[in-house]
Structure formats: C-alpha cells, structure tokens
Amino acid sequence: MDHAGRSTPYTLYRNRISRHGCGKLCRGRAPRRPLTVSPVDPVNRQAIKSSLAAATIAAGLVFSPPAPAYYFEGYYVPVCLISPMKDDQVYTPAGLGVVTSRAGFRIHPITGRGDFHNGVDLGAKLNDKVYELLDGIVVRVGYRGNLGVAVEVYHPYPNIRTIVGHLNAYTVKPGMWVRRGQVIGFAGSTGRSTGVHVHYTVIKQDTNQYVEPMQYLLQVPQYVIALKTARAKAIVAHNSAAFKKKHDQDKESNEEDLPVSDKEGTPPKANGN
C-alpha cells in the first residue's frame, strides 16, 4: 500500500525490493530486466488454491500405488477346461512354472521378519490358468485370509490335501470331483501378496503335517501310474468314505485354518496310503 492506502506493485531485484509510490528505494544496483508482480486479489487467490488442490489430487491418482487386493474375494467362472498331461511328466499348478520362493523359513517380503513359509510360490501372470495335478474332491473354495482366494482339494490317494492360493478367480465349488489337468482357477494377487503368483501348499490328511511341495510334485507321476491299479482304487474308495465322515460340510470360515506346526513331513510312497 502507498501512503494513500492504494495497492502498488513491487519490483523484484534479485534479493531486494523497490517499492514504488512511497519514495523509498532499495539499496544496490537493479538488474536490467526486473520482474514485476501485481498483488493478488481474493478471487484470484481462491482460484489458485482450487487449481493447486486439483493438481495434488491428480498427481495422487497417477503416482500412488494401486489399492491392495487383500480383501478381494474373487469370482466364480463356470467353465470346465481340461488340459492333457503326460503321466510321467512333472508339472506344477502353474504348468511348468518357475519357483520364486521355496517352502521353509525365510525373511517375509512384506513384514521383513523371519517367517515359516508353508508352501511354495510359483511365478505366473494375471489370470494364468491354474491346474489340478491329481484326481480329488474339492473341499473348500473362497477367501482365506492371508492366502487370499484359495481352492483346497482332497486327494484320497495318497491321502493328501493341496491348496492353491492368491487366485483371482476359481472354476470349481465344494463337493465337485476334479481330474488331473483340470483348470481350477486363475492366478492373481489376492490376500497378503507382493504380486501375481500362485501359492501351493501340501498337507498330509492323517497327521495334519505340511509336506515339502517340491518333493510331492516329484512324486505325483508315480501316484498317477499307481492310480491305475486295483489296490490304489480300493484305497481311494476307503479314504473317500473315511474323509466324508470326518469332514464337516457346513464349516465356513474366512481364516486360513491351516496347521500351526512348522515341521514338514515327507510325501507318502506311491504304493502306500
């Protein structure tokens, strides 16, 4: 303001200011091209604030990380896809997927602490097909806490339960009989996950112990061949009946509901139960 109360512009000379209209000049030599800034009226000030707020929100949408899919419960895809698999070929639920994290104790990629990893992680792309490796009955499907969307299958022979987790979608429902090579879901990053992959857990039904997944995968071809024998078929019938009596069909939970032991067992032999 000048002495009459009127707004006057300021001329900026590097770090000094010359105020016109009041007769007072700053010391020092002025640059050749001064920058003159006029006072901002209240209307323009509000417009600038609104523009800055809009720019901040837009930058947040562009540069912020994607929302976590921890609570995403997946969706059901009513399709029946079966891919032929060779009896003597070793596969994983992600086809010939690459192992990105083995079972056992490790430093958890999210918490940064020591943690028992109860399965093996297999590399996959979003919505890659996830296959069943051995005939069995679907026990449980849906959201399971840190596992995200998961499918659990009981295999009467060799009396094993397998679980695939972090799925984006599933194609089966509890009570369905699934075959080797059948697509049971599609890869995702649900639950506690750092990216798209398939988690694979193997559990012995009789002892409720974890089985080292890679050892089990190496045994699967032997199970496939043994299932063609009369003895294995008799074991399937016996174990299926026993499992149905023990299993509670009405049990529903959003928790992982997995064994608490961190000890691993060995996969059953192909000629045993």
Secondary structure, DSSP 8 states (H G I E B T S, - for coil): --TTS----EEEETTEEEETTSS---SS---SS-EEE----HHHHHHHHHHHHHHHHHHHHHHS-----TT---EE-----B----TT---BTTBS--EEE-SEEEE-TTT-SEEEE-SEEEE--TT-EEE--S-EEEEEEEE-GGG-EEEEEEETTTTEEEEEEEEEEE---TT-EE-TTBEEEEEB--SS-SSSEEEEEEEETTT--EE-HHHHHHHHHHHHHHTTSHHHHHHHHHHHHHHHHHS-TT---SS--------EE----TT--
